[in-house]
Amino acid sequence: MTIIEMKDRPSVMAHINMMQGLINRMASNSANSKLWCITILAAIFALFFDDKVKHIEFCYLIVCLFYFLDCFYLGLERQFVKAQQGFVRMLNEGNEQQVAKQVFYPYTIGNGNSSNDEYWLIQKILHFSWQLWNTFKATLSFSTTPFYGAILCAIYYLTEVSHPFISAI
């Protein structure tokens, strides 16, 4: 089978579309975490300035949780992009067996054999550590750090610097 015939197969196109859908979903989740962070903080600050909430320090925790969630989604998005690029590279190289393996064979979780189950556990631990590393790398991203850093600075300014002046008015 030629490379062009392999690229025109509906299963290959569906696999690429599925990967692109996952990438879009991770990007959407990342944007939604920013949106929810701003929405929740705005509601808390509205209650704080009406003196219905006395302790505003937990806003820092909320920002940190959404920052981690945003970085997690960004790390997943980068993993899916690399997986899609690898798949397209295999497709362009004409590696029909590897393409078929990735498209048609499901990922199995062990069959009861203890040696395979231990291997599966090691694979899961390695995958978790890789995802943790990608999440950490995303903390240094231009799309996350300046955004949440600016929010933390705004929280500090609104609570520590300007709040006594607002209360006096």
PETAJO-V117361 format. One line per field, one symbol per residue. ss: DSSP state (~ for helix, > for strand, _ for the rest). phi: phi as a letter, one per 30 degrees, with the letter a starting at -180 (. if undefined). burial: I if it has 16 or more other C-alpha atoms within 10 Angstrom, else O. Layout:
# PETAJO-V117361
ss: ???
phi: ???
burial: ???
This chain:
# PETAJO-V117361
ss: __~~~~~__~~~~~~~~~~~~~~~~~~~~~~~~~~~~~~~~~~~~~~~~________~~~~~~~~~~~~~~~~~~~~~~~~~~~~~~~~~~~~__~~~~~~~~~_________~~~~~~~~~~~~~~~~~~~~~~~~~______~~~~~~~~~~~~~~~~~_~~~~~~_
phi: .ddddddddddddddddddddddddddddddddddddddddddddddddchcbcccdddddddddddddddddddddddddddddddddddddidddddddddccddccibjdddddddddddddddddddddddddddcdddcddddddddddddddccccddddddd
burial: OOOOOIOOOOOIOOIIOOIIOIIOOIIOIIOOIIOOIIOOIOOIIOOIOOOOOOOOOOIOOOIIOIIIIIIIIIIIIIIIIOOIOOIIOOIOOIOIOOIOOOIOOOOOOOOOOOOOOOOOOOOOOOOOOOIIOIIOOIIOOOOIOOOIOOIIOOIIOIIOOOOOOOOOO
